[in-house]
Every structure is written in C-alpha cells, then in structure tokens.
Amino acid sequence: MHWLWAIIVGFVLGLIARAILPGKQHQPLWLTTVFGIIGGVLGNAVATWIGVEETRGIDWVRHLLQLAGAVLVVGIGDMIYVAMRGGRRQRV
C-alpha cells in the first residue's frame, strides 16, 4: 500500500511544482508524477539529513522540503526532457 501513497503524493507534488514553476512544462503527466516521487524522496532525505524527526501532527518542514525537491526535480527534468526531444518545443 505504500507504493500507492507514493504515487498519489508524487502526483500531487508534481502538479504543485508545475504550478509554481514559471512558463509551460513540456513533460507528460506520467513523467511529472515520477519527478514528483523523486522530489519527495529527495525532500525526505534532506529532512532526515538535517535532523527533522517525525512530529505529532503535521510535519511542515518535511512537507516544504518535499515540495522544494519536487520543484527542483520537475524544473531540471523538464529541461532534460526538452533537450532529449531535440530541443523542439511541441505545440499543444
């Protein structure tokens, strides 16, 4: 069941990251979800590394780090995606 939550949270993080980033991102929705999952894992790793432990209630620091990781990964991932597609931006 943990994998289902990872997909759901990755999807939400990816969508929020796309909304935060300026301009239009060109990767498909499934890739946004993968980037959101990777960003969430990266945010969790940073939270653990800086010593943020689980807290009672909502763990805002961990969630903000997950979102920051998702924004970073979605932004870099979009640049890589466009470069791999030949640098041409598709019109939708």
N, C-alpha and C positions, 0 to 999 in steps of 0.2 A: 504494500500500500504506500510505502514511502516514495516509490518511483512516480506514482500518480500525483502526489503532492508536489514533487519536484517539477513535474511537467506543468502543473497548474500555476505554481509560483513563478516558474521561469517564463511562462506565457505572460502573466501579469507584469512581471518586472521588465520584460522585453517591450511590451506595449507602452509602459510608462516611460521607459528610456527613449523610445522612438518619439514620444510626445515632447520630451524635454529637449532632445537634440534639434538644432535649427535645420531647416531645409527638409527635403524629402529623402528618406532612406529607400534604397532600391532592392534590398534583400527580401525574399519571400517570407511569409508569416511563419512557416515552419523553422526557418533559419533564425528568425527573431526569437522564437521560443528557445532554440538551442543556445543562442547567445545570452538570453536571459538566465537560463540554467547555469551556464558557465560563470556569468557575472555574479549570480547568487552564491555559488560555491566559492568564488574568489572573495566576495564580501565576508562570508563566514570564516574563511581562512585568515583574513586580515583581522577580524574581530577576535578570533582566538589568539592570534599572534600578539595583539596589543593588550590582551588580558581581559576582554569583555566576557564575563561569565553569564550563564543563564540567570535571569532575574525573574522575580514574581511579577506577573502582569505582562505588559507589552515591552519588548526589548527594543527600544527606539534606536539605540546606537547600532545594533546589529542590522536592523532593517535599513537604516540610512547607508551603512557600508555596503549592503547587498545592492541597493539601488545605485550607488556610485559605481560599483563594479559592473553592473548591467549597462549603465550609460557608457562606461569606458569600452566594454567589450562590443556593444552594439555599434558604437562610433567607429572603432577600429575595424570591426568585422565588415561594416558597410564599405569602407574604403578598400578593403581587400577583395570583397565581392565584386565591386565595380571594376577594379583593376584586373581581376581574373576573367571578367566578361569582355575584356578588350578595351576597357576604359570608356565604352559607349554607354550612355545612359538611355535606357529604353523609355519610350513614351507610352504612358498607360492611359 
